[in-house]
Amino acid sequence: MNNILKPVDSFMKSSNSGSFLLLFATALALIVANSPWHHLYTEFLNSEFTFGFVENGIELTEPFYLWINDGLMAVFFFHVGLEIKREILDGELKTVQKASLPVIAALGGVVVPIIIYITLNSGVDTAKGWGIPMATDIAFSLGILQLFGKRVPLGLKVFLTAFAIVDDLAAVVVIAIFYGSNIHWDLLLYAGIILSFMAFMGVKKYFSRYIFFPLSVVVWICFLKSGIHPTIAGVLLAFTIPATRLTTLDKFFDKIQYSVQSFVQDKEHLETHHIMDEERVHAAHNIRKASEAINSPLQKIEHDLHPWVTFLIMPIFAFANAGVNFTDNANIEYDLVFHIAIALIVGKVVGISLASYVSVKAKIAKLPKGVNFKHIIGAGFLGGLGFTMSLFIANLAFTDVALLSSAKVGILAGSFIACIIGYVVLKMILGKEESNPSTKE
């Protein structure tokens, strides 16, 4: 059994496996959408599902694709919120010195693609899709970077991760402000009261999943019915999670030492007997509880959610949203395809590289150790991998089927081309540095 499960375990732990699954789900969606069974794909995604207690009149009915985009993606955004909070409190966004370069680079990578898109779509219906080219897909971009292994400077990985997280934060703000419908302020007030209560509990270092989960569902429903996209609830809920340990290091050491000593005292007996007595079972239980308590709730939930987000939620989202039928050319607005692709490919690399260069030369920021401007250009192209967040914003921006299909084609084409160029550029740079270490700046 171990031999069977070992490859699965290795795949799950691989840094590239999430990107592979995302790519597979995208390819599968495109194949199905362009097969003789494409109508089944569309019918399934538009089938209505009801959750709740129908007999009591407490129910929520939505098409399946909206359960994915509004429900599962709220969990994805919750995970993004946890990452953002962690980076702000104790990561690459903690200090001005650390945060300045990725923040400025991210702003450049947001503003320039938007300017390009708005310029190309001024005065037409497609202008409302201006938020599409602003985000970077963390999973895909880091997955490409991981292909180079140890040749990639650690500083470049940190830079790409940090500016992608700031990108996501900017996308969250844009979704909240510009892509909502008619707002019901009373529902937002109810959600705000619950969030304030949860934040207060977090400040007091109290956290219980049995309280957090049902309150989170209520907050999500309030946002769903309020006109503000419910995924924003995920980010706000993440910021209520305590980031401090619920125990002290001294208490942790005391519990661990006492419990381990219990095993040491009975070592000879345990080496020949696999069934433990009640005292040893209790000691093992204490070790597990102490180990869980030493992790902050934020860290533990982020760690527990990561495989679900990577291996389930994101592939499902990609499968549900990436399927475009290319056989119906009449539905494709080629101008929109071109505009989105250009904004992703050109806008991202120009915005990220130019903002980084200016900020470093102006001594506002400094390059990470082992990183030069050639690396930044390569990372800038990888920033054009909009994919997940871009597809998400496209669904909010366009209700017209033809425009939405065209936007998806533009996102897929732009992300693919940006990915290829970024890979080739970094391969050339890192290959030269490997063969001639003196070229590193």
Buried (B, 14 or more C-beta within 10 A) or exposed (E): EEEEEEEEEEEEEEEBBBBEBBBEBBEBBBEBBBEEEBEEBBEEBEEEEEEEEEEEEEEBEBBBBBBBBBBBBBBBBBBBBBBBBBBBEEBBBEEEEBBBBBBBBBBBBBBBBBBBBBEBBEEEEBEBBBBBBBBBBBBBBBBBBBBBEEEBBEBBBBBBBBBBBBBBBBBBEBBBEEBBEEEBEEBBEBBBEBBEEBBEBBEEBEBEEEEBEEBBEEBBBBBBBBBBBBBBBBBBBBBBBBBEBBBEEEEBEEBBEEBEEBBEEBEEEBEEEEEBEEEBEEBBEBBEEBEEBBBBBBBBBBEEBBEBBBBEBBBBBBBBBBBBBEEEEEBBBEBBBBBBBBBBBBBBBBBBBBBBBEBBEEEEBEBBEBBBBBBBBBBBBBBBBBBBBBBBBBBBBBEBEBBBBBBBBBBBBBBBBBBEBBBEBBBEBBEEBEEEEEEBE
